[in-house]
Amino acid sequence: MSATKRWNVEILIGETHRRTYAEAQLYDEISNELIGHGSAAVHPDEPVVPEVGDEIAVARALADLGNRLLVTAAGDLEDVLGTRVQLER
């Protein structure tokens, strides 16, 4: 028998003064909430293209979330194994 798990990621995007901020929050089945953060800024000489700022900020937030999830997994393994664990990124 196989099991399916569902984890959801909610992404919030905000903008202020030519800077875009994103937050990616992971919700899993055991209520372990992890949050990744990212941002993007428009260079003063470049035109404002909101979609690009959103994409960059979200990509950075998701990358940060992924790194935080690896750190969490390494910590969980360390608890079980009783030895230091370092997972590759």
Secondary structure as the mmCIF struct_conf table of DSSP 4:
data_model
#
loop_
_struct_conf.conf_type_id
_struct_conf.id
_struct_conf.beg_label_comp_id
_struct_conf.beg_label_asym_id
_struct_conf.beg_label_seq_id
_struct_conf.end_label_comp_id
_struct_conf.end_label_asym_id
_struct_conf.end_label_seq_id
STRN STRN1 ASN A 8 THR A 16
TURN_TY1_P TURN_TY1_P1 HIS A 17 ARG A 18
STRN STRN2 ARG A 19 TYR A 27
TURN_TY1_P TURN_TY1_P2 GLU A 29 ILE A 30
STRN STRN3 LEU A 34 ALA A 41
TURN_TY1_P TURN_TY1_P3 PRO A 44 ASP A 45
BEND BEND1 GLU A 46 GLU A 46
HELX_RH_AL_P HELX_RH_AL_P1 PRO A 50 LEU A 81
BEND BEND2 GLY A 82 THR A 83
#
